[in-house]
Amino acid sequence: MNFTSAVITGTGKGKEIGFPTLNLEMSSVPELEEGVYACFARLGEHGIRVPAVMHYGSRPTLGAIPSCEVHVLDQIVAIAPHSVTVEVAEKLRAISDFGSVEKLSQQLHRDCEAARAMLCLSC
């Protein structure tokens, strides 16, 4: 599944815990099963294709409204593009409440490693 969405301003919580995200306009995102996905993201209309992890759905640990956000792997996105095209590759896991930001951060590290393996970044 591929889709393109405008990038919107988020709460900054991902950046605070070491996982900055590009927050996507939910009205442009097709309905998916809630979860965390390995994906590729094209940053901007003619941007480069980069490996990423996408979260879609509720955010029980952070207590915020549902969102769709993309964390680019192994790169810093200094200036957010106006839009992102997402190529969803595979679901990594369901949404969970980790009870603390520390436990969520530990899981996000595991998610990134799983996405790297799934997307064959170390092959």
Contact map, one row per residue, 1 for C-alpha under 8 A:
111000000000000000000000000000000000000000000000000000000000000000000000000000000000001110000000000000000000000000000000000
111100000000000000000000000000000000000000000000000000000000000000000000000000000000111100000000000000000000000000000000000
111110000000000000000000000111000000000000000000000000000000000000000000000000000000111000000000000000000000000000000000000
011111000000000000000000000110000000000000000000000000000000000000000000000000000011110000000000000000000000000000000000000
001111100000000000000001110110000000000000000000000000000000000000000000000000000011100000000000000000000000000000000000000
000111110000000000000001100100000000000000000000000000000000000000000000000000000111000000000000000000000000000000000000000
000011111000000000000111100000000000000000000000000000000000000000000000000000011111000000000000000000000000000000000000000
000001111100000000000111100000000000000000000000000000000000000000000000000000000000000000000000000000000000000000000000000
000000111110000000000010000000000000000000000000000000000000000000000000000000000000000000000000000000000000000000000000000
000000011111100000000110000000000000000000000000000000000000000000000000000000000000000000000000000000000000000000000000000
000000001111110000000000000000000000000000000000000000000000000000000000000000000000000000000000000000000000000000000000000
000000000111111100010000000000000000000000000000000000000000000000000000000000000000000000000000000000000000000000000000000
000000000111111110010000000000000000000000000000000000000000010000000000000000000000000000000000000000000000000000000000000
000000000011111111111000000000000000000000000000000000000000000000000000000000000000000000000000000000000000000000000000000
000000000001111111111000000000000000000000000000000000000000000000000000000000000000000000000000000000000000000000000000000
000000000001111111110000000000000000000000000000000000000000000000000000000000000000000000000000000000000000000000000000000
000000000000111111110000000000000000000000000000000000000000000000000000000000000000000000000000000010001000000000000000000
000000000000011111110000000000000000000000000000000000000000000000000000000000000000000000000000000000001000000000000000000
000000000000011111111000000000000000000000000000000000000000000000000010000000000000000000000000000000000001000000000000000
000000000001111111111100000000000000000000000000000000000000000000000010000000000000000000000000000000000000000000000000000
000000000000011000111110000000000000000000000000000000000000000000001111000000000000000000000000000000000000000000000000000
000000110100000000011111000000000000000000000000000000000000000000001110000000010000000000000000000000000000000000000000000
000000111100000000001111100000000000000000000000000000000000000000111100000000000000000000000000000000000000000000000000000
000011110000000000000111110110000000000000000000000000000000000000111100000000000001000000000000000000000000000000000000000
000011110000000000000011111110000000000000000000000000000000000000010000000000000000000000000000000000000000000000000000000
000010000000000000000001111110000000000000000000000000000000000000110000000000000000000000000000000000000000000000000000000
000000000000000000000000111111000000000000000000000000000000000000000000000000000000000000000000000000000000000000000000000
001111000000000000000001111111000000000000000000000000000000000000000000000000000000000000000000000000000000000000000000000
001110000000000000000001111111100000000000000000000000000000000000010000000000000000000000000000000000000000000000000000000
001000000000000000000000001111110000000000000000000000000000000000000000000000000000000000000000000000000000000000000000000
000000000000000000000000000011111000000000000000000000000000000000000000000000000000000000000000000000000000000000000000000
000000000000000000000000000001111100000000000000000000010000000000000000000000000000000000000000000000000000000000000000000
000000000000000000000000000000111110000000000000000000011000000000000000000000000000000000000000000000000000000000000000000
000000000000000000000000000000011111000000000000000000111100000000000000000000000000000000000110000000000000000000000000000
000000000000000000000000000000001111100000000000000000111000000000000000000000000000000000111110000000000000000000000000000
000000000000000000000000000000000111110000000000000011110000000000000000000000000000000000111110000000000000001000000000000
000000000000000000000000000000000011111000000000000011100000000000000000000000000000000111111000000000000000000000100000000
000000000000000000000000000000000001111100000000001111000000000000000000000000000000000111110000000000000000000001100110000
000000000000000000000000000000000000111110000000001111000000000000000000000000000000011111000000000000000000000000100010000
000000000000000000000000000000000000011111000000111110000000000000000000000000000000011110000000000000000000000000000000000
000000000000000000000000000000000000001111100000111100000000000000000101000000000001111000000000000000000000000000000000000
000000000000000000000000000000000000000111111111110000000000000000000000000000000001110000000000000000000000000000000000000
000000000000000000000000000000000000000011111111110000000000000000000000000000001011100000000000000000000000000000000000000
000000000000000000000000000000000000000001111111000000000000000000000000000000001111100000000000000000000000000000000000000
000000000000000000000000000000000000000001111110000000000000000000000000000000000011100000000000000000000000000000000000000
000000000000000000000000000000000000000001111111000000000000000000000000000000000000000000000000000000000000000000000000000
000000000000000000000000000000000000000001111111100000000000000000000000000000000000000000000000000000000000000000000000000
000000000000000000000000000000000000000001110111110000000000000000000000000000000000000000000000000000000000000000000000000
000000000000000000000000000000000000000111100011111000000000000000000000000000000000000000000000000000000000000000000000000
000000000000000000000000000000000000000111100001111100000000000000000001100000000000000000000000000000000000000000000000000
000000000000000000000000000000000000011110000000111110000000000000000001100000000000000000000000000000000000000000010010000
000000000000000000000000000000000000011110000000011111000000000000000111100000000000000000000000000000000000000100100000000
000000000000000000000000000000000001111100000000001111100000000000000111100000000000000000000000000000000000001100100000000
000000000000000000000000000000000001111000000000000111110000000000011110000000000000000000000000000000000000000000000000000
000000000000000000000000000000000111100000000000000011111000000000111100000000000000000000000000000000000000000000000000000
000000000000000000000000000000011111000000000000000001111100000001111000000000000000000000000000000000000000000000000000000
000000000000000000000000000000001110000000000000000000111110000001110000000000000000000000000010000000000000000000000000000
000000000000000000000000000000000100000000000000000000011111000111100000000000000000000000000010000000000000000000000000000
000000000000000000000000000000000000000000000000000000001111111111100000000000000000000000000010100000000000000000000000000
000000000000000000000000000000000000000000000000000000000111111100000000000000000000000000000001110000000000000000000000000
000000000000000000000000000000000000000000000000000000000011111000000000000000000000000000000001111110010000000000000000000
000000000000100000000000000000000000000000000000000000000011111100000000000000000000000000000000000010000000000000000000000
000000000000000000000000000000000000000000000000000000000011111110000000000000000000000000000000000000000000000000000000000
000000000000000000000000000000000000000000000000000000000111011111000000000000000000000000000000000000000000000000000000000
000000000000000000000000000000000000000000000000000000000110001111100000000000000000000000000000000000000000000000000000000
000000000000000000000000000000000000000000000000000000011110000111110000000000000000000000000000000000000000000000000000000
000000000000000000000011010000000000000000000000000000111110000011111000000000000000000000000000000000000000000000000000000
000000000000000000000011110010000000000000000000000001111000000001111100000000000000000000000000000000000000000000000000000
000000000000000000001111000000000000000000000000000001110000000000111110000000000000000000000000000000000000000000000000000
000000000000000000001111000000000000000010000000000111100000000000011111000000000000000000000000000000000000000000000000000
000000000000000000111100000000000000000000000000000111000000000000001111100000000000000000000000000000000000000000000000000
000000000000000000001000000000000000000010000000011110000000000000000111111110000000000000000000000000000000000000000000000
000000000000000000000000000000000000000000000000011110000000000000000011111000000000000000000000000000000000000100000000000
000000000000000000000000000000000000000000000000000000000000000000000001111100000000000000000000000000000000000000000000000
000000000000000000000000000000000000000000000000000000000000000000000001111110000000000000000000000000000000000000000000000
000000000000000000000000000000000000000000000000000000000000000000000001011111000000000000000000000000000000000000000000000
000000000000000000000000000000000000000000000000000000000000000000000001001111110000000000000000000000000000000000000000000
000000000000000000000000000000000000000000000000000000000000000000000000000111110000000000000000000000000000000000000000000
000000000000000000000000000000000000000000000000000000000000000000000000000011111000000000000000000000000000000000000000000
000000100000000000000100000000000000000000000000000000000000000000000000000011111100000000000000000000000000000000000000000
000000100000000000000000000000000000000000110000000000000000000000000000000000111111000000000000000000000000000000000000000
000001100000000000000000000000000000000000010000000000000000000000000000000000011111000000000000000000000000000000000000000
000111100000000000000000000000000000000000111000000000000000000000000000000000001111100000000000000000000000000000000000000
000111100000000000000001000000000000000011111000000000000000000000000000000000001111110000000000000000000000000000000000000
011110000000000000000000000000000000000011111000000000000000000000000000000000000011111000000000000000000000000000000000000
011100000000000000000000000000000000001111000000000000000000000000000000000000000001111100000000000000000000000000000000000
111000000000000000000000000000000000001110000000000000000000000000000000000000000000111110000000000000000000000000000000000
110000000000000000000000000000000000111100000000000000000000000000000000000000000000011111000000000000000000000000000000000
100000000000000000000000000000000000111100000000000000000000000000000000000000000000001111100000000000000000000000000010000
000000000000000000000000000000000000111000000000000000000000000000000000000000000000000111110000000000000000000000000100000
000000000000000000000000000000000011110000000000000000000000000000000000000000000000000011111000000000000000000000000000000
000000000000000000000000000000000011110000000000000000000000000000000000000000000000000001111100000000000000001001100000000
000000000000000000000000000000000011100000000000000000000000000000000000000000000000000000111110000000000000000000000000000
000000000000000000000000000000000111000000000000000000000000000000000000000000000000000000011111000000000000000000000000000
000000000000000000000000000000000111000000000000000000001110000000000000000000000000000000001111100000000000000000000000000
000000000000000000000000000000000000000000000000000000000001100000000000000000000000000000000111110000000000000000000000000
000000000000000000000000000000000000000000000000000000000011100000000000000000000000000000000011111000000000000000000000000
000000000000000000000000000000000000000000000000000000000001100000000000000000000000000000000001111110110000000000000000000
000000000000000000000000000000000000000000000000000000000000100000000000000000000000000000000000111110110000000000000000000
000000000000000000000000000000000000000000000000000000000000100000000000000000000000000000000000011111110000000000000000000
000000000000000010000000000000000000000000000000000000000000110000000000000000000000000000000000011111111000000000000000000
000000000000000000000000000000000000000000000000000000000000000000000000000000000000000000000000000111111100000000000000000
000000000000000000000000000000000000000000000000000000000000000000000000000000000000000000000000011111111110000000000000000
000000000000000000000000000000000000000000000000000000000000100000000000000000000000000000000000011111111111000000000000000
000000000000000011000000000000000000000000000000000000000000000000000000000000000000000000000000000011111111100000000000000
000000000000000000000000000000000000000000000000000000000000000000000000000000000000000000000000000001111111110000000000000
000000000000000000000000000000000000000000000000000000000000000000000000000000000000000000000000000000111111111000000000000
000000000000000000100000000000000000000000000000000000000000000000000000000000000000000000000000000000011111111100000000000
000000000000000000000000000000000000000000000000000000000000000000000000000000000000000000000000000000001111111110000000000
000000000000000000000000000000000000000000000000000000000000000000000000000000000000000000000000000000000111111111000000000
000000000000000000000000000000000001000000000000000010000000000000000000000000000000000000010000000000000011111111100000000
000000000000000000000000000000000000000000000000000110000000000000000000100000000000000000000000000000000001111111110000000
000000000000000000000000000000000000000000000000000000000000000000000000000000000000000000000000000000000000111111111000000
000000000000000000000000000000000000010000000000000000000000000000000000000000000000000000010000000000000000011111111100000
000000000000000000000000000000000000111000000000000110000000000000000000000000000000000000010000000000000000001111111110000
000000000000000000000000000000000000000000000000001000000000000000000000000000000000000000000000000000000000000111111111110
000000000000000000000000000000000000000000000000000000000000000000000000000000000000000000000000000000000000000011111111110
000000000000000000000000000000000000010000000000000000000000000000000000000000000000000001000000000000000000000001111111100
000000000000000000000000000000000000011000000000001000000000000000000000000000000000000010000000000000000000000000111111100
000000000000000000000000000000000000000000000000000000000000000000000000000000000000000000000000000000000000000000011111111
000000000000000000000000000000000000000000000000000000000000000000000000000000000000000000000000000000000000000000011111111
000000000000000000000000000000000000000000000000000000000000000000000000000000000000000000000000000000000000000000011001111
000000000000000000000000000000000000000000000000000000000000000000000000000000000000000000000000000000000000000000000001111
